[in-house]
Amino acid sequence: MSPPPLASPQTRRDYRPMRRADGLRLMRCQCRAGVHERPVDEQHQSYSVTLVQRGMFTYRTRAGGALLRPGWLMLGNDREPYVCSHEHSDGTGDDCVVLSFSGQTLDEAFSALGLSATGLGFKRACLPPSPRVAAVLSAFLAEGDEGFALDEAAMAVIGDVERALHEGEAPAAVQRNDERAMAAAHWIEARAGDALSLDDVAQVAGVGSFHLMRIFRAATGITPHQYLMRVRLLRAMDLLRDTSQPVTTIAYDAGWSDLSNFNRAFRRDVGCSPGEYRRGDKKMLRGREQKSQAAPICATWATALANCF
């Protein structure tokens, strides 16, 4: 007797609505697709930014793709075809937070941020780990949907995504999964709390240090050092949210040897101090600190967010 047909990815996903506003929806998504399930062509039904919270899966669109892990952002455009596969997962599925927008809402956000409306949508398929987007969504889910909280969170997320795309923080548009770069990323994630050297990571990938920097940037959009710092920040954010440990202890557990460096990195990449993040301070909605030489898009983005308050 032949085995029963495998369920399609859609039937293995459970979407749980969390918040909504005009043109905006926030949902939790649980996917229980197995390692050996055959991927099928699907289509986005809206524009979306999806934060991977747990698990691992490959995501591909016409704009590119990558092996997504916790902290990564999956970008979707309305009516855009895509494929997800789970050949690298541990078989337990994945959990995500999905923020979706109507075309009108995204167009209005782009206009407020001073972005061209030509070719509305996201130009790449995904972005590497984003502590700030993770912080904004985490703070919003904890705070609730009183007033205009979802609108402000969406504006902050769109602004940070567009800033990252503008600064080139995305995998190459047409790229193959480089097993060497993925092995390096996995090793960094597993040992982020330890003292690591680039030579250690390169040895795991089986390449030289300089070659690793080149292939890693092409595969993830950022350097190995940036990846390590973001993984450490995400780990610290989890501990700040889920435990009452002192900030100093969390900094050391996450991999920092110097508290001042941890505080500086947290403020730069999350937009507030560790203590403010733990208290749910809304400073993170105002955008990351910008240098005076920053690109015009960044200044426009920061000004637009400030005008929301």
Backbone torsions as a table, in degrees:
resi	resn	phi	psi	omega
1	MET	NA	130.8	-179.0
2	SER	-75.0	149.8	-179.6
3	PRO	-67.9	153.9	178.7
4	PRO	-64.6	151.4	-179.4
5	PRO	-62.4	145.1	178.7
6	LEU	-70.7	144.3	178.2
7	ALA	-68.6	147.6	177.1
8	SER	-71.9	159.3	179.9
9	PRO	-55.5	-36.5	-178.3
10	GLN	-59.8	-38.2	-176.6
11	THR	-77.6	-14.0	178.4
12	ARG	-93.8	1.9	-179.1
13	ARG	-107.7	140.2	176.7
14	ASP	-121.6	113.9	178.8
15	TYR	-98.5	124.1	179.8
16	ARG	-115.2	110.7	179.8
17	PRO	-62.0	136.7	179.9
18	MET	-113.5	-50.7	-178.9
19	ARG	-145.3	158.2	174.0
20	ARG	-154.7	153.1	174.3
21	ALA	-147.8	179.6	-179.4
22	ASP	-58.8	117.0	178.0
23	GLY	75.4	7.6	-177.4
24	LEU	-134.1	142.5	173.0
25	ARG	-142.6	139.5	174.2
26	LEU	-119.4	127.5	-175.7
27	MET	-136.1	153.6	166.0
28	ARG	-98.6	138.3	179.8
29	CYS	-123.7	126.6	173.4
30	GLN	-113.5	123.5	178.8
31	CYS	-114.2	131.4	-178.6
32	ARG	-118.5	28.3	177.8
33	ALA	-64.9	140.6	-177.8
34	GLY	-88.2	168.3	-177.0
35	VAL	-60.3	-38.0	-172.7
36	HIS	-97.4	6.7	180.0
37	GLU	-73.5	138.3	-176.6
38	ARG	-74.3	125.1	178.2
39	PRO	-69.1	148.7	178.3
40	VAL	-128.4	157.5	177.8
41	ASP	-71.1	133.6	177.7
42	GLU	-128.8	179.0	-178.1
43	GLN	-144.4	131.4	176.0
44	HIS	-66.6	141.8	-179.9
45	GLN	-103.6	3.5	177.7
46	SER	-167.1	176.5	169.8
47	TYR	-80.7	144.6	-175.2
48	SER	-157.6	152.5	168.4
49	VAL	-123.4	120.6	-176.0
50	THR	-116.3	124.4	177.9
51	LEU	-94.7	121.7	176.2
52	VAL	-78.9	121.9	179.9
53	GLN	-101.4	-31.3	-179.1
54	ARG	-152.9	146.1	176.0
55	GLY	97.4	-173.7	-175.3
56	MET	-152.8	132.3	176.9
57	PHE	-156.1	157.2	178.2
58	THR	-94.3	134.5	-178.1
59	TYR	-125.3	130.2	-178.7
60	ARG	-135.8	137.0	171.5
61	THR	-136.4	-177.5	176.6
62	ARG	-66.1	-20.3	-179.0
63	ALA	-87.3	0.6	-179.4
64	GLY	128.0	-156.2	-179.7
65	GLY	171.7	175.0	-179.5
66	ALA	-169.3	169.1	171.6
67	LEU	-84.7	111.4	-173.9
68	LEU	-91.3	136.8	179.8
69	ARG	-127.9	176.9	179.5
70	PRO	-54.1	133.1	-178.8
71	GLY	97.0	-22.6	179.4
72	TRP	-68.6	156.1	177.2
73	LEU	-114.3	127.7	176.5
74	MET	-100.1	122.4	-176.0
75	LEU	-105.7	133.0	-178.9
76	GLY	-128.1	143.7	175.8
77	ASN	-114.6	142.9	-177.1
78	ASP	-54.2	129.5	178.4
79	ARG	68.4	14.2	-179.9
80	GLU	-85.8	129.9	176.7
81	PRO	-69.4	148.7	176.6
82	TYR	-155.5	165.2	177.6
83	VAL	-137.4	133.4	171.9
84	CYS	-115.5	140.0	176.4
85	SER	-138.4	157.5	-170.9
86	HIS	-125.6	29.9	-175.9
87	GLU	-65.4	-20.3	-179.4
88	HIS	-102.9	3.4	-175.9
89	SER	-79.2	171.6	178.4
90	ASP	-92.1	6.5	176.7
91	GLY	90.1	-2.1	-178.9
92	THR	-100.5	4.4	177.9
93	GLY	85.0	-162.4	-177.8
94	ASP	-149.8	157.2	178.4
95	ASP	-122.7	136.3	-177.9
96	CYS	-139.4	160.7	169.3
97	VAL	-113.8	125.8	-174.6
98	VAL	-111.8	123.1	172.9
99	LEU	-110.9	113.4	-176.2
100	SER	-113.2	150.1	-176.4
101	PHE	-130.3	148.5	168.2
102	SER	-77.0	163.3	177.4
103	GLY	-60.8	-38.9	180.0
104	GLN	-65.1	-41.4	179.8
105	THR	-64.4	-44.5	179.5
106	LEU	-65.4	-38.9	178.4
107	ASP	-62.2	-43.1	179.2
108	GLU	-66.2	-38.0	178.1
109	ALA	-65.8	-43.3	178.2
110	PHE	-60.4	-41.5	179.6
111	SER	-63.6	-43.5	179.5
112	ALA	-64.7	-29.7	-179.7
113	LEU	-88.3	0.0	179.2
114	GLY	76.1	25.9	-178.7
115	LEU	-98.9	150.5	178.1
116	SER	-68.0	138.5	178.6
117	ALA	-85.5	-1.3	179.8
118	THR	-65.7	125.7	180.0
119	GLY	63.8	56.0	-177.0
120	LEU	-52.9	134.0	177.4
121	GLY	134.3	178.1	-179.2
122	PHE	-91.6	136.2	-172.1
123	LYS	-84.4	-13.5	177.6
124	ARG	-127.8	167.0	-174.0
125	ALA	-84.4	-25.5	-173.2
126	CYS	-162.2	169.4	176.4
127	LEU	-135.7	149.9	178.0
128	PRO	-68.7	174.3	-174.7
129	PRO	-46.1	132.4	-179.2
130	SER	-123.2	96.8	178.2
131	PRO	-57.8	-35.4	-176.4
132	ARG	-69.0	-43.7	178.1
133	VAL	-64.9	-40.9	176.6
134	ALA	-60.2	-39.8	-179.9
135	ALA	-67.4	-43.5	-178.9
136	VAL	-61.7	-47.5	-178.7
137	LEU	-67.9	-38.5	178.1
138	SER	-63.6	-44.5	179.9
139	ALA	-64.7	-39.4	-179.0
140	PHE	-66.5	-43.9	-180.0
141	LEU	-63.0	-33.8	179.4
142	ALA	-75.1	-32.9	-174.6
143	GLU	-79.4	-38.3	-176.9
144	GLY	106.2	-177.1	-172.4
145	ASP	-112.1	32.6	176.7
146	GLU	-67.9	145.2	175.3
147	GLY	60.3	-131.5	-174.3
148	PHE	-107.9	29.2	-174.0
149	ALA	-59.4	-42.6	-177.9
150	LEU	-67.0	-39.9	179.2
151	ASP	-61.5	-43.2	-179.5
152	GLU	-67.8	-40.8	178.1
153	ALA	-63.0	-42.6	179.6
154	ALA	-62.9	-42.1	178.7
155	MET	-61.2	-42.5	179.2
156	ALA	-64.8	-42.6	-179.2
157	VAL	-65.0	-48.4	-180.0
158	ILE	-60.6	-42.6	179.5
159	GLY	-61.2	-43.2	-178.3
160	ASP	-71.1	-37.1	177.1
161	VAL	-62.5	-46.3	-178.8
162	GLU	-67.7	-35.5	176.1
163	ARG	-62.2	-45.3	-179.5
164	ALA	-63.2	-41.1	178.5
165	LEU	-65.8	-40.5	180.0
166	HIS	-63.0	-34.9	-177.6
167	GLU	-90.1	6.5	174.5
168	GLY	80.8	19.7	-178.6
169	GLU	-87.5	64.0	178.8
170	ALA	-149.3	150.1	175.1
171	PRO	-58.2	154.7	178.6
172	ALA	-52.6	141.9	-175.1
173	ALA	-58.7	-40.7	176.9
174	VAL	-119.8	101.5	-176.8
175	GLN	-146.4	150.2	175.4
176	ARG	-98.1	149.9	174.9
177	ASN	-61.9	113.1	178.1
178	ASP	-85.8	110.9	-175.9
179	GLU	-59.4	-31.3	179.1
180	ARG	-68.2	-43.7	178.8
181	ALA	-67.1	-38.2	-180.0
182	MET	-68.5	-36.1	176.2
183	ALA	-64.3	-39.1	178.1
184	ALA	-65.2	-43.2	179.7
185	ALA	-62.8	-42.6	179.9
186	HIS	-64.0	-40.3	-178.9
187	TRP	-67.2	-39.4	176.9
188	ILE	-61.7	-45.5	-179.2
189	GLU	-61.6	-41.0	-175.7
190	ALA	-72.4	-23.7	-174.8
191	ARG	-125.6	24.8	-175.4
192	ALA	-60.9	-27.1	-179.4
193	GLY	-80.7	-6.1	-179.1
194	ASP	-96.0	167.2	172.9
195	ALA	-78.1	114.5	-176.3
196	LEU	-115.4	152.6	170.9
197	SER	-120.6	156.8	178.7
198	LEU	-62.8	-34.1	177.9
199	ASP	-62.6	-38.6	177.6
200	ASP	-59.6	-46.9	-177.7
201	VAL	-66.6	-41.8	-179.3
202	ALA	-63.4	-37.1	179.3
203	GLN	-63.5	-39.9	177.3
204	VAL	-62.9	-39.0	-178.9
205	ALA	-78.4	-14.8	178.6
206	GLY	78.7	26.6	179.7
207	VAL	-136.7	172.1	174.9
208	GLY	-76.0	163.2	-175.8
209	SER	-60.5	-45.8	-177.7
210	PHE	-69.2	-36.6	177.2
211	HIS	-66.3	-37.4	177.6
212	LEU	-60.5	-44.1	-179.6
213	MET	-58.7	-37.5	-178.8
214	ARG	-70.3	-49.7	-176.8
215	ILE	-72.7	-31.1	179.3
216	PHE	-67.0	-43.4	178.8
217	ARG	-62.4	-40.3	179.3
218	ALA	-65.4	-36.6	-175.3
219	ALA	-81.9	-29.4	-174.8
220	THR	-117.9	-22.0	-177.7
221	GLY	95.0	-9.9	179.1
222	ILE	-137.3	170.2	-178.1
223	THR	-81.6	164.0	175.7
224	PRO	-57.1	-39.1	179.3
225	HIS	-63.7	-45.9	178.7
226	GLN	-61.4	-39.7	179.6
227	TYR	-62.7	-45.4	178.9
228	LEU	-60.3	-45.1	-179.2
229	MET	-63.2	-38.7	-178.8
230	ARG	-71.2	-39.1	177.0
231	VAL	-63.0	-41.7	177.5
232	ARG	-63.7	-40.2	178.7
233	LEU	-64.5	-41.9	178.8
234	LEU	-62.3	-39.4	177.7
235	ARG	-65.0	-42.2	178.6
236	ALA	-64.1	-38.9	178.7
237	MET	-62.9	-40.6	177.6
238	ASP	-60.9	-43.5	-178.9
239	LEU	-68.7	-37.5	177.5
240	LEU	-64.4	-37.5	-178.0
241	ARG	-77.4	-39.3	-168.5
242	ASP	-103.2	-7.8	-179.7
243	THR	-131.8	170.7	175.6
244	SER	-108.7	18.5	179.7
245	GLN	-61.0	148.6	175.6
246	PRO	-61.1	151.8	-179.5
247	VAL	-59.1	-39.2	179.7
248	THR	-60.1	-45.6	179.0
249	THR	-61.7	-43.0	179.9
250	ILE	-62.8	-42.9	179.6
251	ALA	-58.4	-46.5	-179.3
252	TYR	-68.6	-40.4	178.8
253	ASP	-63.4	-34.0	-178.4
254	ALA	-78.4	-12.4	175.2
255	GLY	123.5	-4.2	179.8
256	TRP	-84.7	142.5	175.5
257	SER	-102.3	-7.7	-178.6
258	ASP	-134.2	122.2	-176.1
259	LEU	-64.3	-37.7	-178.7
260	SER	-65.2	-37.0	176.7
261	ASN	-65.5	-39.4	177.5
262	PHE	-62.2	-48.1	-179.4
263	ASN	-61.8	-40.6	-179.4
264	ARG	-66.3	-44.2	179.3
265	ALA	-64.8	-38.8	-179.2
266	PHE	-63.9	-47.1	179.3
267	ARG	-62.3	-40.8	-177.4
268	ARG	-67.1	-45.7	-171.0
269	ASP	-96.0	-19.1	178.9
270	VAL	-105.3	-33.1	177.1
271	GLY	104.7	3.2	178.6
272	CYS	-158.0	174.0	178.1
273	SER	-79.4	163.2	176.3
274	PRO	-56.4	-41.3	179.2
275	GLY	-64.7	-40.3	178.5
276	GLU	-66.1	-38.1	176.9
277	TYR	-62.5	-44.5	-179.5
278	ARG	-60.6	-35.1	-179.7
279	ARG	-85.0	-5.0	-179.9
280	GLY	77.8	30.5	-178.9
281	ASP	-62.5	142.0	-176.8
282	LYS	-85.3	6.9	177.2
283	LYS	-57.2	-33.0	-176.0
284	MET	-63.7	-20.6	178.6
285	LEU	-74.3	-16.6	-175.8
286	ARG	-85.4	-3.3	176.1
287	GLY	98.5	160.5	-177.6
288	ARG	-75.3	157.0	178.6
289	GLU	-61.6	134.0	-177.6
290	GLN	-116.0	140.6	173.8
291	LYS	-77.1	158.2	-178.3
292	SER	-64.0	-23.6	-179.3
293	GLN	-89.6	8.0	-175.5
294	ALA	-62.3	156.9	-179.5
295	ALA	-61.9	151.4	-178.1
296	PRO	-54.6	-36.3	-178.9
297	ILE	-59.4	-36.2	-177.7
298	CYS	-67.8	-42.5	179.6
299	ALA	-65.3	-41.6	178.9
300	THR	-62.9	-41.7	179.9
301	TRP	-61.8	-48.0	-178.7
302	ALA	-62.9	-40.2	179.2
303	THR	-65.5	-42.5	-179.4
304	ALA	-62.6	-40.7	179.4
305	LEU	-67.2	-40.0	-179.9
306	ALA	-61.9	-33.8	-179.0
307	ASN	-73.0	-7.5	178.1
308	CYS	-75.9	-12.8	-171.0
309	PHE	-111.2	NA	NA
